[in-house]
Structures are given as structure tokens and as C-alpha cells.
Amino acid sequence: MFGSSIATALTLAALAATPLATSNATASAATTMPFQVPRVWGLDIDGLCRPACVDYPVAIVGETAGIAIFPAPRPFAVPGAYSVRWTNVSTGASGTSAIDTFHPAVAHTGPGVVTATVTTGDPLEYISARGIFLVP
């Protein structure tokens, strides 16, 4: 049982690191990178999505060194509808920013490996989007 937990953890770590190994982001070319785990939520009686709704947030890196941009995953986002929490695991820097349709979150992460979570905090949200990115 303990061995399978270790194997699972190693597999997940390898999958999470795949975008870092295959990333060719440079400070001069913007790269749009999707989150590895999409955001999943459900709607009640009158919902359009059954059994769940899914969106795929992205991070835009490489446009400016040390900055990651997180646009709204859906175009109808009202101010404060989404938030992104990020941590630069290379430096320990972290922060939280609001996202809406007209104002993406601009995170001054610094260069390095950055993890991020996009969420609404809504009780119908089953899974918050999660991703790991290399910010040049």
C-alpha cells in the first residue's frame, strides 16, 4: 500500500513536470500554456452543463520576463468572479489576484517554476484549475 502511494506520487510529479521539460518559453516570445488540471463545477436544475461544466484556464508567459498573465477562462466573468493564487517554488514568492473579462491577473512572479490555482470559491465548484509553468 505504501509502495503504491509512492508510485502514484512519482507519476503525478512526472506528469506535472512534463510541461517544464517541453517548454521552450523565452523572454521574447509569449507562450500560452494551459493548466494541467481543468476547473470543474456543476449546475443545478436549470444548468446547461450535465453532469459537470469544465473550463481550461491558461497562463501566458514569456511576454515580459518574470511575469505571468492569467486571463479569464470564460468571457462573461464579472469583476472578482475568479481569483488566481500562485507560488514561485524557485523563490518562495506568492500572491493572489482577481481576474475578470477585461482585466486579466498580471502576476509579478519573478523567473522560475510557478504553480497556480484558478478558483471562484463557489460551493458548486468541484475542482479548482491547477497548473505548473516555467516563467522565464
N, C-alpha and C positions, 0 to 999 in steps of 0.2 A: 504494500500500500504506500509506504513512504517512497519507494523507488519510483512508482508511477507518478507520484506528485512531483518529484524532481524532474522526471522526463517531461511531464506536462509543462512545468515552469521553463525548462530549457527550450522546448518547442515554441512556446509563446514568446520568449525573449528573442529567439532567432527570427520569428515572423515579424516582430516589431522592428527589428534592426534591418530587415531587408531593404526598406526604402533608403536607409542611410548608406548602405553598401552600394546601391544602384543609383544614388543621387549624383547628378553632375551639376548641381546648382553653383553658380558663381555670382560674385557681387555685381556683375554687369548684365546678367540675363535673368529676368524674373521667371520663376518656375512655380507653377500651380500644382500643389501636392494635396491629394485627397486624404482625409482622415482614414485610418485603417479600420476603425470601428464606427459604423454609421449611428446616427441618432434615431431611436425607435420610440414611438409613442402610439397610444391608442385613442380612439374617439368613441364616444358613447352612442346613443340611439340614432342621432342624425348624422353621424360621421361618414365621410366619403371613403375612408380607408378601412378595409376589413381584412384580416384581423388587426393589422397594425399599419401605421404610416412610417415611412422611412425618409430621411434626407441625409445627404452626404456633404458635410461642410468641407471646405478646403482652406489651406494656408498658402499664401503667396509669399515666397521667399526669394532673395537674390536681387530684388529691385534696388534695395538700399542695404548696405552691409549692416548686420546686427538688428534688422527689423523684420518682423513677420506681420503680415496683414491678414486679418480674418474677416471676410465679407459675410453678410447674412446668408444662411443656407437656403432661405426661401424669400422670394421677393416681397412678400406682404408683411414683413417684420415691422412691428411698431417699436418706437423707442423703448429700449430696455427689455425687448422681448427675449433676447438671447444674451448670454454672457460667456466669455471665454476666460478660462483660468489656465495660465501657462507657467511652466517652470523650466528654466535653463539648467539642465542637470550638469552641464560643464562648469557653470559658475555659481549655481545656487540662487541666482536671481529669480524672482517670481512676481506675478501680478494678476489682476483681474480687470477686464474691460467689458463694457456693454457694447452690443452690436445691434444695429438696426439697418433698414434697407438703404438709407442714404449715407450712413456713417459706419463704415467697417471699423473693427477694432484694429488699431495700429499699435502693436506691442514692440517696445524697445527692449528686446530680449538680450541683445548682445550676441556675438557669434557663439555657436556651439550646438549641442543636441538639445532640442526643446520638445517637451511634452505639452500637450494641450487638451483641454476638455471643453466642449461646447454644450451648454445646457440651457434650459428655460427654468428649471426648478419646478415645473408643473407636475402635479401628482399623477397625471396621465403619462408622463414620460417614463418609459420602461428602462431605456438605456441611453445614457449621455454619449455623445460622439467623443471618441478619443483618438489621438494621433501622436506620432513622434516624427520630428522633422529635423533636418540639418539646416541651420541658419548660417549662411556664410558671413 
